[in-house]
Amino acid sequence: MFLELNTFLDFDNKALPRRFVVISSDDAVEHTFVLNHMLMLYLKTGRRVFQLNFVHDDAFFASVCQKLGINLKTYAAKNAFRSFSCLKLLKELVKGSFSDSSHPFAFLTAPASQHGDDRLSALRSQVLDELRSFVVCDDGAATKGGEVLVLVDDVSSLLNFGLGCREIAGLLLSLRLEPLVRERGTVVAGTKSCAREDDADCHRLCTYLSHLADATIDVRGLSTGH
């Protein structure tokens, strides 16, 4: 789909350098088409993808991939793909009337004194456990073959929960520094990009992540509308 992009990032059939890549876009353009490209590129070339979704549900990416002949359920059955849906977690919290104090998103309704300074600790722990179980076989050994792509759809959505830049960046860094990922994986995170005067928090987050990243892809629309 984007051969020039693959060349620029070394995203081809060979083993990738261990990288942290940020993909940003404004409200006029969605960066998810780049995420879809990377998702399909990895799966089609025999590599593996762990997807962390905050905004989109599993059906969104499955539908796009299906149109291009890629069945995510088939890859999931081969342990080549796994999705961690935060939307499902939020639905569980709502169904339980916010009564589960150990829920990863319990901080949304809990008093500040109950969750401390690290409000994402429970979510981070759950995501890392799921990631490790994906990368490691039942016998405790790392699954052979292929690089692992950790794909995050839109971390800026966490700003809507009142979380700060350092908390959000800390979640991404924990994924990047996880030994199993550091040895064989690349982390690609999507985020919204805003002008400082429009949304200071969003602008600060995008700038902060760009400084931490090895590469940043800023998606913008053309004057032609494409």
Buried (B, 14 or more C-beta within 10 A) or exposed (E): EBEEBBEEBEBEEEEBEBBBBBBBBBEEBBBBBBBBBBBBBBBEEEBBBBBBBBBBBBEBBBEBBEEEEBEBEEBBEEEBBBBBBBEEBBEEBEEEEBEEEEBBBBBBEBEEEEBEEEBBBBBBEBBBEBBBEBBEEEEEEBBEEBBBBBBBBBBBBBBEBEBBBEBBBBBBBBBBEBEBBEEBBBBBBBBBBBEEEEBEBBBBBBEBBBEBBBBBBBBEEEEEEE
